[in-house]
Amino acid sequence: MPSIHFLDVTNRDGVQTARTGLSKFGKVMVNFYLGRLGVAQSEIGFPFLFHEVPYVRACLALAEAGAFGELRLSGWCRAVAADVEAAVAVQAGGVGLRHYNLSISTSDQMIAHKFRGKLDRAAIIGEMTAAVAVARAGGASTIGVNAEDGSRTDEGYLTEFALAARDAGATRVRYCDTIGGDSPGRIRERFAKLAAAVGIPVETHCHNDLGMAVANSVSGALGDLDAGQDAWVNTCVNGIGERAGNADLLSCILAFQHGFGVADAMSIGDPLDLSWARRFALWAAYAFGQSLPPAWPGVGRNAFAHESGIHADGALKDRGNYELYDDATLGPFPADWYAREGRVVLTGEYGGKAGFRHVMDSLGVSVAADAEDLVFSLVQLCASATGKPLTDDELRLIARYPRELALLFPGQLGVA
């Protein structure tokens, strides 16, 4: 039976959001939370960019140490052989990325007005297949090939492109609704046809310019299932992303589980644990500096609030009268040490050893004696990088994996 998997792109598409930003340590935390949620794969960023290399190496080391559970790490590259060669060269402890998504534009709009004569349809396929070959030669286990602006690419050429990707060694094709202009009925039909014709999964990548990113992602995935193929759904935490954002991770999960009954009728292939949903969403709102709207599904402050007399009366009698799912399944609201009111001692960029030890002891975090100086220095560096007080989960991760996290700061901590 075909199953549904989630491939989160917060650390690639999400961090490209205008007027916001996330530190490299923050990107590590995204991977940590995705692993706790049970998401299948994280697109961790751009391994061919010089400023991403220490972060990629740290993530590879953290993954080897078990910090992210079963989460698979993938890199995004342009479908350009030189970019993939640079990405393949990035390793930690002899281990490199084993999963890639390689992207190139396919629509006539992009060919005419982005490439402007530099590439035609045949050349696009040539560039893509050459990049896939480099990734394969570099030891990639899975390769997704992205048809940027796939929703505006005509069906015949999209099928030709997808078949060429498959024959070159790609394991999935990503259909990108790059401008967010698709609709649920159309995208389900296109996915079903394309997945049936190519015989490999077609991955959803939907933007929210018309407010339909979640609906389109769910519909596209159902098209995969119609064709007997696994579905891979691209998401971002809290729906962040370029322009109006991407498909929200939690909304997509809830839609499959409660709107379509997929959890019963078919298989969600990821071992999801939504008890981490609130902690992830509220951490992301804090880290990105983007507050959640009160009505945001599942994790907004009003998502389970009742005031009108009829609703309040019904909810008091039985929550199921006015609630689709139980808020307890989404986990507790975080109560982090840094957010305490009144007299409190914190640790951070300018803190000293006494404050550091006090906070760690109060949180019940054990720090090995031979690692204390390294952990303390990492707390200072990570707080400096984020520009914010560190959360409890961040402090715990630093204390548990200091040598792996030290790779984020090459040359600063004396750790090779």
C-alpha positions as CSV (number, residue, x, y, z in Angstrom):
1,M,0.0,0.0,0.0
2,P,1.4,3.4,-0.9
3,S,2.2,5.7,2.0
4,I,2.6,9.5,2.7
5,H,5.9,11.0,3.8
6,F,6.9,14.5,4.8
7,L,10.0,16.3,3.5
8,D,10.3,19.6,5.4
9,V,12.0,22.5,3.6
10,T,12.1,25.0,6.5
11,N,15.9,25.1,6.4
12,R,16.0,25.8,2.7
13,D,12.8,27.5,1.4
14,G,11.7,28.7,4.9
15,V,14.9,30.6,5.7
16,Q,14.7,32.3,2.3
17,T,11.7,34.3,3.7
18,A,12.2,38.0,3.2
19,R,12.6,40.2,6.3
20,T,13.5,37.3,8.6
21,G,16.4,35.1,9.3
22,L,17.6,32.1,11.3
23,S,21.1,31.4,12.7
24,K,22.9,28.2,11.8
25,F,22.3,27.0,15.3
26,G,18.6,27.7,14.8
27,K,18.7,25.6,11.6
28,V,20.2,22.8,13.7
29,M,17.3,23.1,16.1
30,V,14.8,22.8,13.2
31,N,16.4,19.4,12.4
32,F,16.2,18.4,16.1
33,Y,12.5,19.2,16.2
34,L,11.7,17.5,12.9
35,G,13.5,14.4,14.2
36,R,11.4,14.5,17.4
37,L,8.2,14.9,15.4
38,G,9.1,11.9,13.3
39,V,9.3,13.6,9.9
40,A,11.1,11.6,7.3
41,Q,13.5,14.1,5.8
42,S,14.8,17.6,6.2
43,E,16.1,19.7,3.4
44,I,18.9,21.2,5.5
45,G,20.1,23.9,3.1
46,F,22.7,24.6,0.5
47,P,25.8,22.4,1.0
48,F,27.7,24.1,-1.9
49,L,27.6,27.5,-0.2
50,F,30.8,28.4,1.8
51,H,28.9,29.7,4.8
52,E,26.7,26.6,5.0
53,V,29.7,24.1,5.1
54,P,30.4,24.2,8.9
55,Y,26.6,23.9,9.6
56,V,26.3,20.9,7.2
57,R,29.3,19.2,8.8
58,A,27.9,19.7,12.2
59,C,24.5,18.3,11.1
60,L,26.1,15.2,9.6
61,A,28.0,14.6,12.9
62,L,24.9,15.2,15.0
63,A,22.9,12.8,12.8
64,E,25.7,10.1,13.2
65,A,25.5,10.7,17.0
66,G,21.7,10.1,17.0
67,A,20.6,13.7,17.8
68,F,18.0,13.7,15.0
69,G,16.6,10.2,15.4
70,E,15.7,8.7,12.1
71,L,15.5,12.0,10.2
72,R,17.2,11.9,6.8
73,L,19.2,15.0,5.8
74,S,19.2,16.2,2.2
75,G,20.9,19.1,0.4
76,W,19.4,21.4,-2.2
77,C,21.4,22.3,-5.2
78,R,20.8,23.8,-8.6
79,A,20.8,21.1,-11.2
80,V,24.4,22.2,-12.1
81,A,27.1,19.7,-12.0
82,A,29.7,22.0,-10.4
83,D,27.3,22.8,-7.5
84,V,26.7,19.1,-6.9
85,E,30.4,18.4,-7.0
86,A,31.0,21.0,-4.3
87,A,28.1,19.6,-2.2
88,V,29.5,16.0,-2.5
89,A,32.8,17.2,-1.2
90,V,31.3,18.4,2.1
91,Q,31.8,15.6,4.7
92,A,32.2,15.1,8.4
93,G,34.2,12.2,9.7
94,G,34.2,10.7,6.3
95,V,30.4,10.9,6.1
96,G,28.6,13.0,3.4
97,L,25.1,13.8,2.5
98,R,23.2,10.9,1.0
99,H,20.1,12.6,-0.2
100,Y,19.7,15.5,-2.7
101,N,17.2,17.6,-4.4
102,L,18.4,19.1,-7.7
103,S,16.4,22.0,-9.1
104,I,16.0,23.6,-12.5
105,S,13.2,25.6,-14.1
106,T,11.0,23.9,-16.7
107,S,8.2,26.2,-17.8
108,D,8.1,28.2,-21.0
109,Q,7.8,31.3,-18.9
110,M,11.1,30.6,-17.2
111,I,12.8,29.5,-20.4
112,A,11.9,32.7,-22.2
113,H,12.1,35.2,-19.4
114,K,14.6,33.7,-16.9
115,F,17.1,31.8,-19.0
116,R,16.6,34.3,-22.0
117,G,18.1,32.1,-24.6
118,K,20.8,30.5,-22.5
119,L,18.9,27.2,-22.2
120,D,16.2,25.5,-24.2
121,R,14.1,22.4,-23.3
122,A,16.7,20.0,-24.5
123,A,19.5,21.8,-22.6
124,I,17.5,21.9,-19.4
125,I,17.2,18.1,-19.5
126,G,20.9,17.8,-20.3
127,E,21.9,20.0,-17.4
128,M,19.6,18.0,-15.1
129,T,20.8,14.6,-16.1
130,A,24.5,15.6,-15.8
131,A,23.8,16.9,-12.2
132,V,22.0,13.6,-11.3
133,A,25.0,11.7,-12.6
134,V,27.4,13.6,-10.3
135,A,25.2,13.0,-7.3
136,R,25.0,9.3,-8.1
137,A,28.7,9.1,-8.5
138,G,29.1,10.9,-5.2
139,G,27.2,8.1,-3.4
140,A,23.7,9.6,-3.2
141,S,21.1,7.1,-1.9
142,T,18.1,9.2,-3.1
143,I,17.8,12.1,-5.6
144,G,14.8,14.2,-6.1
145,V,14.7,16.3,-9.3
146,N,12.8,19.6,-9.0
147,A,10.7,21.0,-11.9
148,E,10.7,24.6,-10.8
149,D,7.5,26.2,-12.0
150,G,6.1,22.7,-12.8
151,S,2.5,24.0,-12.4
152,R,3.1,26.2,-15.5
153,T,5.0,23.5,-17.4
154,D,2.9,21.8,-20.2
155,E,2.1,18.2,-19.5
156,G,4.1,16.7,-22.4
157,Y,7.4,18.4,-21.6
158,L,6.9,17.8,-17.9
159,T,6.5,14.1,-18.5
160,E,9.5,14.0,-20.8
161,F,11.6,15.8,-18.1
162,A,10.4,13.4,-15.4
163,L,11.2,10.3,-17.5
164,A,14.6,11.6,-18.2
165,A,15.2,12.3,-14.5
166,R,14.1,8.7,-13.7
167,D,16.2,7.2,-16.3
168,A,19.2,9.1,-15.1
169,G,18.8,7.7,-11.6
170,A,16.4,10.1,-9.8
171,T,14.1,8.5,-7.3
172,R,11.5,11.3,-7.1
173,V,10.3,14.3,-9.2
174,R,9.3,17.5,-7.3
175,Y,6.4,19.3,-8.9
176,C,6.8,22.9,-7.8
177,D,3.9,25.2,-7.7
178,T,6.4,28.0,-7.6
179,I,4.0,31.0,-7.9
180,G,1.2,29.3,-5.8
181,G,-1.3,29.4,-8.7
182,D,-2.5,25.8,-8.8
183,S,-5.9,24.5,-7.5
184,P,-6.8,21.3,-5.7
185,G,-8.7,19.6,-8.5
186,R,-6.1,20.4,-11.2
187,I,-3.1,19.4,-9.1
188,R,-4.6,16.0,-8.1
189,E,-5.3,15.1,-11.7
190,R,-1.8,16.2,-12.9
191,F,-0.1,14.3,-10.1
192,A,-2.0,11.1,-10.8
193,K,-1.2,11.3,-14.5
194,L,2.5,12.1,-14.0
195,A,3.1,9.6,-11.3
196,A,1.4,6.8,-13.4
197,A,3.4,7.8,-16.5
198,V,6.7,7.9,-14.8
199,G,6.4,5.2,-12.2
200,I,8.1,7.1,-9.3
201,P,6.6,9.4,-6.7
202,V,5.9,13.0,-7.6
203,E,6.7,15.3,-4.7
204,T,4.5,18.3,-3.7
205,H,6.0,21.7,-3.3
206,C,3.2,24.3,-2.9
207,H,3.3,28.0,-2.2
208,N,0.5,29.9,-0.6
209,D,-0.1,32.9,-2.8
210,L,-3.8,32.0,-3.2
211,G,-4.1,30.6,0.4
212,M,-4.3,27.0,-1.0
213,A,-0.8,25.6,-0.3
214,V,-2.1,23.0,2.2
215,A,-5.1,22.1,0.1
216,N,-2.9,21.7,-3.0
217,S,-0.3,19.7,-1.1
218,V,-2.9,17.3,0.2
219,S,-4.6,17.0,-3.2
220,G,-1.3,16.4,-5.0
221,A,-0.4,13.7,-2.5
222,L,-3.7,12.0,-3.1
223,G,-3.0,12.1,-6.8
224,D,0.2,10.1,-6.1
225,L,-1.8,7.6,-4.1
226,D,-4.4,7.4,-6.9
227,A,-1.5,6.3,-9.2
228,G,-0.3,3.7,-6.6
229,Q,2.9,5.7,-5.7
230,D,4.1,6.9,-2.4
231,A,3.5,10.6,-1.7
232,W,6.2,13.1,-0.5
233,V,4.9,16.4,0.8
234,N,7.0,19.5,1.2
235,T,6.3,21.6,4.2
236,C,7.6,24.4,6.4
237,V,7.0,25.0,10.1
238,N,4.3,27.6,10.7
239,G,3.9,27.9,6.9
240,I,6.8,30.3,6.5
241,G,8.5,30.7,3.1
242,E,8.9,33.1,0.3
243,R,6.1,35.6,-0.4
244,A,2.9,34.2,1.2
245,G,4.7,31.1,2.5
246,N,4.7,27.4,2.0
247,A,2.4,24.6,3.1
248,D,2.3,24.4,6.9
249,L,3.7,21.2,8.3
250,L,1.2,20.7,11.1
251,S,-1.8,21.7,9.0
252,C,-0.9,19.1,6.4
253,I,-0.5,16.4,9.0
254,L,-3.9,17.3,10.6
255,A,-5.6,17.5,7.2
256,F,-4.5,14.0,6.3
257,Q,-5.4,12.6,9.7
258,H,-8.7,14.3,10.3
259,G,-9.9,15.7,7.0
260,F,-9.2,12.7,4.8
261,G,-8.9,9.8,7.3
262,V,-5.6,8.8,5.7
263,A,-4.3,7.5,9.0
264,D,-7.1,4.9,8.9
265,A,-7.6,4.1,5.2
266,M,-4.0,4.3,4.1
267,S,-0.6,4.7,5.7
268,I,1.2,7.8,6.9
269,G,4.7,6.3,6.5
270,D,6.4,8.6,9.1
271,P,6.2,7.6,12.8
272,L,4.7,11.0,13.8
273,D,4.7,12.2,17.4
274,L,2.6,15.3,17.5
275,S,3.4,15.8,21.2
276,W,6.3,18.0,20.0
277,A,4.1,20.1,17.7
278,R,3.5,23.0,20.1
279,R,7.1,23.2,21.3
280,F,8.3,23.3,17.7
281,A,5.8,25.8,16.4
282,L,6.3,28.2,19.4
283,W,10.1,27.8,19.3
284,A,10.0,28.7,15.5
285,A,7.8,31.7,16.1
286,Y,10.4,32.9,18.7
287,A,13.5,32.0,16.7
288,F,12.2,33.6,13.4
289,G,10.7,36.6,15.2
290,Q,7.3,35.9,13.5
291,S,4.4,35.6,15.9
292,L,1.7,33.0,15.2
293,P,-1.7,34.3,14.3
294,P,-4.2,33.6,17.1
295,A,-6.3,31.4,14.8
296,W,-3.4,29.3,13.5
297,P,-4.4,25.7,13.2
298,G,-3.6,23.6,16.2
299,V,-1.0,25.9,17.9
300,G,-2.5,29.4,17.7
301,R,-3.5,30.8,21.1
302,N,-7.2,30.7,20.1
303,A,-7.2,27.3,18.4
304,F,-9.0,25.8,21.3
305,A,-10.5,28.9,22.9
306,H,-14.3,29.2,23.3
307,E,-16.3,32.3,24.3
308,S,-19.8,32.4,22.6
309,G,-22.5,31.0,24.9
310,I,-23.5,28.1,22.6
311,H,-20.0,27.0,21.9
312,A,-18.8,27.4,25.5
313,D,-21.8,25.4,26.8
314,G,-21.2,22.6,24.2
315,A,-17.4,22.5,24.8
316,L,-17.9,22.2,28.6
317,K,-20.3,19.3,28.1
318,D,-18.0,17.5,25.6
319,R,-15.0,18.9,23.8
320,G,-16.0,16.9,20.7
321,N,-19.0,19.1,20.3
322,Y,-16.9,22.0,18.9
323,E,-13.3,20.6,18.5
324,L,-12.1,18.4,15.7
325,Y,-9.1,17.0,17.6
326,D,-7.8,17.0,21.1
327,D,-5.3,19.7,22.0
328,A,-3.6,17.4,24.4
329,T,-2.2,15.5,21.4
330,L,-0.2,18.5,20.4
331,G,1.9,18.5,23.5
332,P,2.5,21.0,26.3
333,F,3.1,24.7,25.9
334,P,6.7,25.4,26.6
335,A,7.6,27.0,29.9
336,D,11.2,27.9,29.3
337,W,13.6,29.1,32.0
338,Y,14.5,32.4,30.1
339,A,10.8,33.4,30.1
340,R,10.3,33.3,33.9
341,E,9.0,36.4,35.6
342,G,10.5,38.1,38.5
343,R,13.9,37.3,40.0
344,V,15.8,35.0,37.7
345,V,19.4,34.2,36.8
346,L,20.1,33.4,33.1
347,T,23.0,32.2,31.1
348,G,23.9,33.5,27.7
349,E,26.4,35.5,25.6
350,Y,27.8,37.5,28.4
351,G,27.0,35.2,31.3
352,G,29.6,33.7,33.6
353,K,30.2,30.2,35.0
354,A,28.1,30.7,38.1
355,G,25.0,31.6,36.2
356,F,25.7,28.9,33.7
357,R,25.9,26.2,36.4
358,H,22.8,27.6,38.2
359,V,20.6,27.3,35.1
360,M,21.9,23.9,34.0
361,D,21.4,22.5,37.5
362,S,17.9,24.0,37.8
363,L,17.0,22.4,34.5
364,G,18.4,19.1,35.6
365,V,20.9,19.1,32.8
366,S,24.0,17.1,33.4
367,V,27.2,18.5,32.0
368,A,30.3,16.2,32.1
369,A,33.2,17.7,34.0
370,D,35.6,17.3,31.1
371,A,33.1,19.0,28.7
372,E,32.0,21.9,30.9
373,D,34.3,24.5,29.4
374,L,33.3,23.5,25.9
375,V,29.5,23.5,26.8
376,F,29.9,26.9,28.5
377,S,31.7,28.4,25.4
378,L,29.0,27.0,23.1
379,V,26.2,28.5,25.2
380,Q,27.9,31.9,24.7
381,L,28.5,31.4,21.0
382,C,25.0,30.1,20.3
383,A,23.4,32.9,22.2
384,S,25.5,35.4,20.3
385,A,24.5,33.7,17.0
386,T,20.8,33.8,17.8
387,G,20.7,37.2,19.4
388,K,18.2,35.8,21.9
389,P,18.1,34.0,25.2
390,L,18.5,30.2,24.7
391,T,15.5,28.0,25.2
392,D,15.5,24.9,27.4
393,D,15.6,22.5,24.4
394,E,18.6,24.5,23.0
395,L,20.5,24.3,26.2
396,R,19.8,20.5,26.5
397,L,21.0,19.9,23.0
398,I,24.3,21.8,23.6
399,A,25.0,19.9,26.8
400,R,24.4,16.5,25.1
401,Y,26.3,17.1,21.9
402,P,29.0,19.7,22.5
403,R,31.7,18.2,20.3
404,E,29.4,17.8,17.3
405,L,28.0,21.4,17.7
406,A,31.5,22.7,18.0
407,L,31.8,22.1,14.2
408,L,29.5,25.1,13.7
409,F,32.3,27.3,14.9
410,P,35.5,26.1,13.1
411,G,38.7,27.5,14.6
412,Q,37.0,29.0,17.6
413,L,36.8,26.1,20.1
414,G,39.9,24.0,19.5
415,V,37.8,21.0,18.4
416,A,38.9,19.4,15.1
